[in-house]
């Protein structure tokens, strides 16, 4: 573990840089299981992770040395269990706060935690919380961002990267520092209870917000408009049948 000079208060001050690992989040959870105090804001990053996971246990494939694959340790003990989606809002908003400065306002969050530019996926977040009583005691936040990779598996029809979009290569450590600072700002906003600010910003940044889209609920394809997200993270859709709330595994947005 080493100290770094990121201009943050605490996120990224302790950094573990790995060449290759199954998953930065798995590595971080192993450190936590050793019963040694781990500073809040510790970051594990790897040039290559060969078993990275996305939402619903999907694999996150990334070319070695080309992208950002890292995990952050946070202690959001101020959050009740029913508020855990607020952490997801803070993290995804922080990432997009940073990326919008590079890509413009077409950088969005596809519910619940994918990062998109126009119609292409450029990143994703997976948060694993530990609960103590009715509070969240620890969070391991895995983040993957396609940065300098220019070619993707043909099975990934809508994958893209910053390098492809902007036509330049990025300094990964400099970009990491910018992202960590933006995440920390949103996290501190969450910590002081500015939940309505996060709600408004997250809703406005939703991919295809207020657009009529096709969805699949496991039984049928239907049309509905995304009108927001509930306090507990349910996607709110509206059509002729009225408003409906959906959990993560209950509905899929068809692209």
C-alpha positions, 0 to 999 in steps of 0.5 A, a space after each residue: 500500500 502506498 500514499 498518493 498525492 491526489 487532491 482529495 481529502 481521503 479517497 485514493 490517499 491509500 492506493 494498492 496498484 496491482 499488475 493482475 488480479 481476479 477482481 479488485 473488489 475480491 482483493 479489497 474484500 480479502 484485505 478487509 477479512 484480515 481484520 486489519 483496519 483499512 483506511 476509508 477511501 482505500 483504492 485497489 487498482 489493477 492493470 488487468 483483472 481476469 474475473 471482474 464482475 458487472 451487474 447480475 454477475 456478468 463479466 467485465 472484460 477489459 484489455 490489460 493496461 488500457 482501462 481503469 479497473 479499480 475498487 474503493 472502500 467506503 464506510 457510509 455508516 450514516 446510511 440506513 439500509 433502505 437508503 443504499 441506492 443513495 450511495 449508488 447515486 453519489 458514485 455514478 454522479 461523481 463519475 459522470 461529473 468528471 466525464 461530462 467535462 470531457 464528453 459533454 452532456 450526452 454522458 448519462 447513467 443507464 439505470 441502475 449503474 451503467 455509464 453511457 455516452 450516447 448509445 454506447 456503454 463506456 463504464 459500470 459500477 458494482 457496489 457490495 454493502 455490508 450491513 450491521 443492524 439497520 445501517 450500512 457499515 462498509 461498502 466495496 465499490 467496483 468501477 470499470 471504465 473503458 479508456 484507451 481500449 479501441 477494439 472490443 469483442 464483437 459480442 459487445 455490440 455497444 461497447 465504446 471507450 474515451 479514446 475512440 470517442 475523442 481520438 486521444 489516449 489518456 494518462 490513466 493515473 491523472 484520469 483516476 485522480 479526477 474521477 476520485 475527486 469527483 466521487 469524493 465530492 458527491 460522497 461528502 454531499 451524501 454524508 451531509 444529507 443533501 439527498 434531494 440534490 442527488 435525487 434531482 441530479 440523478 434523475 436529470 442524468 438518467 439515460 433516456 429520461 422522459 423518452 418512450 422506450 421498449 422494455 422486456 419484463 420476462 414475459 412480454 415486450 412493452 412500451 413505456 416512458 422513464 419518469 424517474 427512480 424511487 428512493 429505494 432505487 426502483 425504476 419508475 415507468 409510465 404508459 397507458 396502464 399508469 405508473 409501474 415500479 420495477 426492481 433490477 431483475 424485473 425489467 430490461 431496457 431494450 436498446 
